[in-house]
Amino acid sequence: MEEILVWPRGIARAPLPPEVIEPFRSDYREACNVLADSPKASAALSRRCLQHVLREKAGVKKPNLHDEIEAVVQTLPPDLAEALHHVRHIGNFAAHPEKSVNTGAIVDVEPGEAEWTLDVLESLFDFYFVRPAKLAAQKAALSKKLTDAGKKPMK
């Protein structure tokens, strides 16, 4: 009997911070896992995750991803807004409207599109999950320090 050594597929990206919660975490991981075998599938999963983040964390409810991106960019830091504009541009929603309306559609992608969308997702995760958690922890630590000193905690 011949033995074959099989290695599990790995994600060629940095692990997500623990502040990123489910289902965003597993959706992102799945998009990463299929990237090498199918950039089309990865891009579709990433677009779907992106839309989910915008709907759940930014409260944007528009008929398609193109309009959701347009609605949220005004509320984001300039670098992240620009990155989302690039997602909209590289998504080529005019040529492939199914990418905008049916974000999970498996359609052709340009080279680098899937990777770029994963990069933008990581930035959105930082903005919507990591930064608020860090600020909350800092505020709690300062409030405790104030309380321990006999002062009123921060509001």
Secondary structure, DSSP 8 states (H G I E B T S, - for coil): -----------SS----TT--TTHHHHHHHHHHHTTT-HHHHHHHHHHHHHHHHHHHS----SSHHHHHHHHGGGS-HHHHHHHHHHHHHTTTTT-HHHHHSTT------TTHHHHHHHHHHHHHIIIIIHHHHHHHHHHHHHHHHHHTTS----
